Amino acid sequence: MKEHSVSKQRKLGLTSKILIGMASGIILGLLLRNVFPDSLFIKEYITDGFLHVIGTIFISSLKMLVVPLVFISLVCGTSSLSDPSKLGRLGGKTIAFYLFTTAIALTIAILAAVLIHPGNASLAGNALEFTVKDAPSLSEVIINIVPTNPMQAMSEGNMLQIIIFAVIFGFAISHIGDKGTRVATFFNDLNDVIMRVVTLIMQLAPYGVFALMAKLSLTLGLETFGSVVKYFCLVVIVLFIQGLVVYPTLLKLFSGLSPLMFLRKIRDVQLFAFSTASSNATLPVTIETAEHRMGVDNKIASFTLPLGATLNMDGTAIMQGVATVFIAQVFGIELSIMDYATVVVTATLASIGTAGVPGVGLIMLAMVLNQVGLPVEGIALIIGVDRMLDMIRTAVNVTGDAVATVIIAKSEGEFNEDIFNDSQAGKAAKSFEEQVLNAKK
């Protein structure tokens, strides 16, 4: 009997554990919020104490891996692409696909906002205050792509600069003969080590998710939604359309693969993204899942996914599209067809170089609003619900990254369809580790 219960416990997969942690955290947070609404003890020792510490440690452990993982895996991937034309083709496909899906997301968001009309002019009478950092100009974004100091880029977590340096470094390794082979072998060994660290960190996910969701439930009340509930619901609907309709359609159209199998295997990544609200923090899990649960070759995944964490911000673009129309409606400002076209182009280009960290979408929204002459103060209306939306749109972002990676890997012949179609590969952490070992044999 005891052996049976142990065996049953082992079958509980990582996804189930994360869901249990998420649900438990929400229940605990709501319970403490309603039973002890004004308790200083709960606020000081539970919300800002225990839960904050556990949640922050979990986020930090994920972020700790981002820079070494991106640099090492990208060097490994690029060094294996000895053909410059293949590298150029791969980069062109990746960037084109990401910009294409971002433009689709924006178009759907704007059309939905125009048709549903979530904005109410009566809200403009509220005191609106919002201080935002200056958004970089497009020329600054392009100039800052090339690092002046690679070590500084790594210490600051500047993903685009790290990607550029890693690509150049990996390309050089592939073109210096035997010396390059020895260096590539060293980086491949490092990659195995960092992937093992990722596997270990993933086991802490249920506890980290529990703490994050409990704290969120304690601090985010239903009154936060207030008068912007229509805006909130509209953004969520469009996000679900992008994640559950647009991406699966593109996957089926360009690769012929099963969208249901893909959605089944991306669940862990989506849960991580939802909990952390950071594409960068989720990146280690995304790469691990793409390679060993979906069958994408390392040389593809290590290139497209880090690039996607920086370039592909479809969820953020949806928020910007709906928010722009919402704010225009609140202030009674009519936007022309050219204004809408400007929003699509500006927000699409603004996604290049946008950091995959919580809250950055509001900074880029300020740039989009300025571009079409809308008051930036309107952001104050939506900032209260942006944290929850940030979590959902990050899950959409990482889903888009994975879809692009699978499609591009299939088109390049660097894809193992047997692994993708293996329904057991994504069921549990144990089977996941076994899949990693099998892939290396």
Solvent accessible surface area in square Angstrom, and as a share of the most:
residue,aa,sasa,rsa
1,M,206,0.92
2,K,164,0.70
3,E,146,0.66
4,H,123,0.55
5,S,61,0.39
6,V,59,0.34
7,S,49,0.32
8,K,140,0.59
9,Q,131,0.58
10,R,161,0.59
11,K,155,0.66
12,L,71,0.35
13,G,4,0.04
14,L,2,0.01
15,T,11,0.06
16,S,42,0.27
17,K,75,0.32
18,I,0,0.00
19,L,88,0.44
20,I,96,0.49
21,G,8,0.07
22,M,24,0.11
23,A,50,0.39
24,S,44,0.29
25,G,0,0.00
26,I,61,0.31
27,I,116,0.59
28,L,57,0.28
29,G,0,0.00
30,L,84,0.42
31,L,101,0.50
32,L,24,0.12
33,R,68,0.25
34,N,112,0.57
35,V,84,0.48
36,F,98,0.41
37,P,97,0.61
38,D,130,0.68
39,S,33,0.21
40,L,142,0.71
41,F,125,0.52
42,I,20,0.10
43,K,116,0.49
44,E,106,0.47
45,Y,124,0.47
46,I,43,0.22
47,T,8,0.04
48,D,67,0.35
49,G,19,0.18
50,F,116,0.48
51,L,2,0.01
52,H,78,0.35
53,V,74,0.43
54,I,55,0.28
55,G,1,0.01
56,T,62,0.36
57,I,103,0.52
58,F,7,0.03
59,I,27,0.13
60,S,58,0.37
61,S,14,0.09
62,L,1,0.01
63,K,90,0.38
64,M,112,0.50
65,L,4,0.02
66,V,8,0.04
67,V,31,0.18
68,P,46,0.29
69,L,0,0.00
70,V,0,0.00
71,F,28,0.12
72,I,17,0.09
73,S,0,0.00
74,L,0,0.00
75,V,0,0.00
76,C,7,0.04
77,G,1,0.01
78,T,0,0.00
79,S,15,0.10
80,S,58,0.38
81,L,3,0.01
82,S,69,0.44
83,D,68,0.35
84,P,74,0.46
85,S,70,0.45
86,K,40,0.17
87,L,23,0.12
88,G,50,0.48
89,R,111,0.40
90,L,0,0.00
91,G,12,0.11
92,G,41,0.39
93,K,67,0.29
94,T,0,0.00
95,I,70,0.36
96,A,62,0.48
97,F,24,0.10
98,Y,1,0.00
99,L,47,0.23
100,F,99,0.41
101,T,1,0.01
102,T,0,0.00
103,A,31,0.24
104,I,42,0.21
105,A,0,0.00
106,L,0,0.00
107,T,61,0.36
108,I,43,0.22
109,A,0,0.00
110,I,10,0.05
111,L,103,0.51
112,A,20,0.15
113,A,0,0.00
114,V,63,0.36
115,L,143,0.71
116,I,86,0.44
117,H,100,0.45
118,P,9,0.06
119,G,7,0.06
120,N,82,0.42
121,A,65,0.50
122,S,82,0.53
123,L,16,0.08
124,A,38,0.29
125,G,74,0.71
126,N,80,0.41
127,A,100,0.77
128,L,30,0.15
129,E,149,0.67
130,F,45,0.19
131,T,135,0.78
132,V,42,0.24
133,K,153,0.65
134,D,140,0.72
135,A,29,0.23
136,P,53,0.34
137,S,52,0.34
138,L,81,0.40
139,S,66,0.43
140,E,85,0.38
141,V,22,0.13
142,I,104,0.53
143,I,127,0.65
144,N,81,0.41
145,I,39,0.20
146,V,96,0.55
147,P,21,0.13
148,T,139,0.81
149,N,69,0.35
150,P,36,0.22
151,M,124,0.55
152,Q,90,0.40
153,A,2,0.01
154,M,40,0.18
155,S,93,0.60
156,E,116,0.52
157,G,29,0.28
158,N,52,0.27
159,M,12,0.05
160,L,16,0.08
161,Q,25,0.11
162,I,1,0.01
163,I,4,0.02
164,I,50,0.25
165,F,48,0.20
166,A,0,0.00
167,V,26,0.15
168,I,106,0.54
169,F,70,0.29
170,G,0,0.00
171,F,67,0.28
172,A,50,0.39
173,I,10,0.05
174,S,29,0.19
175,H,93,0.42
176,I,95,0.48
177,G,51,0.49
178,D,112,0.58
179,K,133,0.56
180,G,1,0.01
181,T,85,0.49
182,R,153,0.56
183,V,53,0.31
184,A,20,0.15
185,T,70,0.41
186,F,116,0.48
187,F,20,0.08
188,N,72,0.37
189,D,81,0.42
190,L,58,0.29
191,N,14,0.07
192,D,64,0.33
193,V,90,0.52
194,I,20,0.10
195,M,9,0.04
196,R,129,0.47
197,V,43,0.25
198,V,2,0.01
199,T,8,0.05
200,L,93,0.46
201,I,19,0.10
202,M,2,0.01
203,Q,65,0.29
204,L,91,0.45
205,A,0,0.00
206,P,15,0.09
207,Y,147,0.56
208,G,2,0.02
209,V,0,0.00
210,F,55,0.23
211,A,0,0.00
212,L,28,0.14
213,M,5,0.02
214,A,0,0.00
215,K,56,0.24
216,L,23,0.11
217,S,11,0.07
218,L,18,0.09
219,T,81,0.47
220,L,34,0.17
221,G,5,0.05
222,L,155,0.77
223,E,130,0.58
224,T,44,0.26
225,F,36,0.15
226,G,50,0.48
227,S,73,0.47
228,V,8,0.05
229,V,75,0.43
230,K,98,0.42
231,Y,1,0.00
232,F,28,0.12
233,C,59,0.35
234,L,9,0.05
235,V,0,0.00
236,V,28,0.16
237,I,98,0.50
238,V,2,0.01
239,L,1,0.00
240,F,105,0.44
241,I,64,0.32
242,Q,0,0.00
243,G,6,0.06
244,L,92,0.46
245,V,84,0.48
246,V,19,0.11
247,Y,1,0.01
248,P,12,0.08
249,T,78,0.45
250,L,14,0.07
251,L,0,0.00
252,K,111,0.47
253,L,129,0.64
254,F,109,0.46
255,S,14,0.09
256,G,48,0.46
257,L,5,0.03
258,S,46,0.30
259,P,30,0.19
260,L,142,0.71
261,M,32,0.14
262,F,1,0.00
263,L,39,0.19
264,R,95,0.35
265,K,4,0.02
266,I,1,0.00
267,R,98,0.36
268,D,3,0.01
269,V,0,0.00
270,Q,45,0.20
271,L,25,0.12
272,F,0,0.00
273,A,0,0.00
274,F,42,0.17
275,S,1,0.00
276,T,3,0.02
277,A,1,0.01
278,S,1,0.01
279,S,5,0.03
280,N,14,0.07
281,A,0,0.00
282,T,0,0.00
283,L,4,0.02
284,P,0,0.00
285,V,0,0.00
286,T,4,0.02
287,I,0,0.00
288,E,1,0.00
289,T,1,0.01
290,A,1,0.01
291,E,16,0.07
292,H,18,0.08
293,R,3,0.01
294,M,0,0.00
295,G,5,0.04
296,V,4,0.02
297,D,51,0.27
298,N,38,0.20
299,K,39,0.16
300,I,0,0.00
301,A,0,0.00
302,S,0,0.00
303,F,14,0.06
304,T,0,0.00
305,L,0,0.00
306,P,0,0.00
307,L,11,0.06
308,G,0,0.00
309,A,1,0.01
310,T,5,0.03
311,L,7,0.04
312,N,1,0.00
313,M,6,0.03
314,D,0,0.00
315,G,0,0.00
316,T,9,0.05
317,A,2,0.02
318,I,0,0.00
319,M,0,0.00
320,Q,5,0.02
321,G,0,0.00
322,V,0,0.00
323,A,0,0.00
324,T,1,0.00
325,V,3,0.02
326,F,1,0.00
327,I,0,0.00
328,A,3,0.02
329,Q,30,0.13
330,V,1,0.01
331,F,63,0.26
332,G,60,0.58
333,I,67,0.34
334,E,162,0.73
335,L,20,0.10
336,S,59,0.38
337,I,140,0.71
338,M,140,0.63
339,D,39,0.20
340,Y,47,0.18
341,A,44,0.34
342,T,41,0.24
343,V,1,0.00
344,V,32,0.18
345,V,88,0.50
346,T,19,0.11
347,A,1,0.01
348,T,14,0.08
349,L,62,0.31
350,A,8,0.06
351,S,5,0.03
352,I,34,0.17
353,G,35,0.34
354,T,5,0.03
355,A,46,0.35
356,G,5,0.04
357,V,56,0.32
358,P,55,0.35
359,G,29,0.27
360,V,24,0.14
361,G,2,0.02
362,L,16,0.08
363,I,43,0.22
364,M,13,0.06
365,L,0,0.00
366,A,2,0.02
367,M,36,0.16
368,V,0,0.00
369,L,0,0.00
370,N,99,0.51
371,Q,106,0.47
372,V,20,0.11
373,G,60,0.58
374,L,6,0.03
375,P,35,0.22
376,V,26,0.15
377,E,82,0.37
378,G,0,0.00
379,I,0,0.00
380,A,26,0.20
381,L,21,0.10
382,I,1,0.00
383,I,79,0.40
384,G,33,0.32
385,V,1,0.01
386,D,7,0.03
387,R,88,0.32
388,M,41,0.18
389,L,0,0.00
390,D,10,0.05
391,M,2,0.01
392,I,28,0.14
393,R,2,0.01
394,T,5,0.03
395,A,16,0.12
396,V,12,0.07
397,N,4,0.02
398,V,2,0.01
399,T,1,0.01
400,G,2,0.02
401,D,4,0.02
402,A,1,0.01
403,V,0,0.00
404,A,0,0.00
405,T,0,0.00
406,V,0,0.00
407,I,14,0.07
408,I,5,0.03
409,A,0,0.00
410,K,69,0.29
411,S,66,0.43
412,E,24,0.11
413,G,65,0.63
414,E,34,0.15
415,F,34,0.14
416,N,69,0.35
417,E,77,0.35
418,D,116,0.60
419,I,23,0.12
420,F,0,0.00
421,N,75,0.39
422,D,51,0.27
423,S,34,0.22
424,Q,99,0.44
425,A,2,0.01
426,G,10,0.10
427,K,95,0.40
428,A,13,0.10
429,A,13,0.10
430,K,116,0.49
431,S,28,0.18
432,F,1,0.00
433,E,55,0.25
434,E,81,0.36
435,Q,22,0.10
436,V,18,0.10
437,L,106,0.53
438,N,82,0.42
439,A,50,0.39
440,K,112,0.47
441,K,195,0.82
